Amino acid sequence: MTTLALALGAALALAVVIAVARPFLREPAPASDVLAQPGELARRRLTLVEERDRALAALKELEFDHRTGKISDDDYRGLVGPLRRAAADALRALEPRAEARHATVARPG
């Protein structure tokens, strides 16, 4: 009698474990395997984000090289301006509403 009860309990436990684990073990069927192509606006934003990241990384590397003495003060002054302008231009391009707000405030009217 106890052997039968243990066997039934083990079978029930196994059935519950299988029922609970089944959703985690099977591969979900994707709705579609095709990746959507980004629109023109998304591609432009991605390009601007990449430009910003490149400019900021170059600026960070330049400042590090200047602090460690690899680049002289004169060379640093000559190189930092264009990098800052490039980073600022990319940031402004990513924030068109902020630029429009700035232009509205700057205009006397």
C-alpha positions in Angstrom: 0.0 0.0 0.0 2.7 2.5 0.9 4.7 1.5 -2.2 1.7 2.2 -4.3 1.2 5.6 -2.6 4.9 6.5 -3.2 4.7 5.5 -6.8 1.5 7.6 -7.4 3.1 10.5 -5.5 6.3 10.3 -7.6 4.2 10.0 -10.8 2.1 13.1 -9.8 5.3 15.1 -8.9 6.8 14.1 -12.3 3.7 15.2 -14.1 3.6 18.5 -12.3 7.3 19.2 -13.0 6.8 18.4 -16.7 3.7 20.6 -16.9 5.4 23.5 -15.2 8.7 23.2 -17.2 7.1 22.6 -20.6 6.6 26.3 -21.5 10.3 27.0 -20.7 11.6 24.1 -22.6 10.0 24.6 -26.0 11.2 27.2 -28.5 8.7 30.0 -29.1 7.5 30.4 -32.7 8.4 33.9 -33.9 5.8 36.1 -35.5 8.2 37.0 -38.2 11.9 36.4 -38.8 12.3 39.4 -41.0 13.9 42.5 -39.4 12.1 45.7 -40.2 14.2 48.2 -42.1 14.6 51.5 -40.2 13.0 54.5 -41.8 14.8 57.6 -43.1 14.4 59.4 -39.8 15.7 56.5 -37.8 18.7 56.1 -40.1 19.5 59.9 -39.8 19.2 59.7 -36.0 21.5 56.6 -36.0 24.1 58.5 -38.1 23.9 61.5 -35.8 24.3 59.3 -32.7 27.4 57.6 -34.3 28.9 61.0 -35.1 28.3 62.2 -31.5 29.8 59.1 -30.1 32.9 59.3 -32.3 33.4 63.0 -31.5 33.0 62.5 -27.8 35.3 59.4 -27.8 38.0 61.4 -29.7 37.6 64.3 -27.3 37.9 62.0 -24.3 41.1 60.4 -25.8 42.6 63.8 -26.6 42.0 65.0 -23.1 43.5 61.8 -21.7 46.6 62.1 -23.9 46.9 65.8 -22.9 46.7 64.9 -19.2 49.3 62.2 -19.5 51.7 64.4 -21.3 51.5 62.7 -24.7 50.2 65.9 -26.3 51.6 69.4 -25.7 49.4 72.3 -24.7 49.7 74.0 -28.1 48.7 70.8 -29.9 45.9 70.3 -27.5 44.5 73.8 -28.1 44.7 73.3 -31.8 42.9 70.0 -31.7 40.3 70.5 -29.0 38.3 73.2 -30.7 37.2 71.3 -33.8 36.4 68.2 -31.7 34.2 70.2 -29.4 32.4 71.8 -32.3 31.8 68.5 -33.9 30.4 67.1 -30.7 28.3 70.2 -30.1 27.0 70.1 -33.7 26.0 66.4 -33.4 24.3 67.1 -30.0 22.4 70.1 -31.5 21.3 68.0 -34.4 19.9 65.3 -32.1 17.9 68.0 -30.1 16.0 69.9 -32.8 13.4 71.2 -30.3 16.1 72.6 -28.0 17.7 74.4 -30.9 14.4 75.9 -32.0 13.7 77.0 -28.4 17.1 78.6 -28.2 16.5 80.5 -31.5 13.2 81.7 -30.3 14.6 83.0 -27.0 17.6 84.6 -28.7 15.5 86.6 -31.2 14.2 89.9 -29.8 10.7 90.3 -30.7 
